Amino acid sequence: MSNHVYKQLELTGPSPTSSVDAVQRAIAKASETVLNIQWFEVTETRGHVKDGKIAHWQVTLKVGFTLE
């Protein structure tokens, strides 16, 4: 059993193409300054509709990372 202690952050990622891309953008940006990201959990998905089509995605997620 590991002795890791985890901390959580809440992020919101945007994307004009998909919810998966929004998650990937949020994690990629957070990884620039947060070390040891281990997992994520999507807590909310929403979007903007324009002219009957999805124009923009926003995904809120929790990410967990280990403390050193």
LUMNUVO-373773 format. One record per residue: residue in three letters; x, y, z of N, C-alpha, C in turn. Coordinates in steps of 0.2 Angstrom, whole numbers, plus 2048, in hexadecimal, padded with zeros to 3 digits. Example, Ala and Ser with C-alpha at 12.3 -4.5 7.8 and 13.67 -1.06 7.14 Angstrom:
# LUMNUVO-373773
ALA8427E482783E7EA8278427F0827 SER8407F58238447FB824840800827 
This chain:
# LUMNUVO-373773
MET8047FA800800800800804806800 SER80380B7FC8078117FB805816801 ASN80A81A80280981F808808826805 HIS8058267FE80482D7FB7FE8317FE VAL7FF8377FF7FA83C8017F88407FA TYR7F28407F97EF8437F37EC84A7F5 LYS7ED84F7F07E98557F07E58557EA GLN7DF8597EA7DB85A7E57DA8617E2 LEU7DA8627DC7D88687D97D28687D5 GLU7CE86D7D47C986D7CF7CB8727CA LEU7CA86F7C37CC8737BD7C68737B9 THR7C68787B47C18787AF7C48797A8 GLY7C48747A47C787579D7C2876798 PRO7C487B7937C087C78E7C2879787 SER7BE8787827BF87577C7BA877777 PRO7BC8797717B787A76C7B5873768 THR7B986E76A7B88677667B486276A SER7B68617707B385B7747B485B77B SER7B185777F7B18577867B8854788 VAL7BA84F7847C184C7857C6850784 ASP7C685577F7CB85A77E7CB85F784 ALA7C58607867C586578C7C9862792 VAL7C885C7937CB8597997D3859798 GLN7D58577927DC8567907DF85D791 ARG7DC86278F7DE86978F7DF86B796 ALA7DA86A79B7DB86C7A27E18687A5 ILE7E18627A47E785E7A77EE8607A4 ALA7EE86179E7F486379B7F786A79E LYS7F286F79E7F48757A17F68757A9 ALA7F28717AC7F48707B47FA86C7B4 SER7FC8687B08028647B08088697AF GLU80786F7AD80D8737AC80F8767B3 THR80B8767B880D8787BE80C8747C4 VAL80886F7C380686A7C880A8637C7 LEU80E8617CB81185A7CA80D8557CD ASN80F84F7CA80C8487CD8048487CC ILE80184A7C77FA8497C67F98427C5 GLN7F483F7C87F38387C87ED8357C5 TRP7E78397C67E18377C47DC83E7C3 PHE7D783C7C07D28427BF7CB83F7C0 GLU7C68437C17BF8417C17BB8477BE VAL7B78457B97B384B7B67AD84C7BB THR7AB8527BD7A68537C17A08577BE GLU7A285A7B879C85E7B579F85F7AD THR79A85E7A979B8607A279586479F ARG79786A79C79286E799795871793 GLY79187478F79387778978E87D787 HIS79188078178D88677E78A883777 VAL78488577678188377078088976C LYS78288976578188F76177F88C75A ASP77988F75877688D751775885751 GLY77288275777187C757776877758 LYS77C87975978287575978687675F ILE78A87176178F873767794877765 ALA79587D76879A8827667A088176B HIS79F87F7717A487F7767A387A77C TRP7A887777E7A78727847AB87578A GLN7A88747907AC8757967AB86F79B VAL7B086D79D7B08677A17B48697A8 THR7B08687AD7B38697B47B58627B7 LEU7BB8627B97BE85C7BC7C285D7C2 LYS7C28577C67C78577CC7CD8537CA VAL7D38567CB7D98527CA7DC8517D1 GLY7DF84B7D27E38497D87EA8497D6 PHE7EE84B7DB7F684A7DA7F98497E1 THR7FE8457E08028437E68068497E9 LEU80784A7EF80B84F7F381284B7F4 GLU81784F7F381E84D7F482084E7FB 
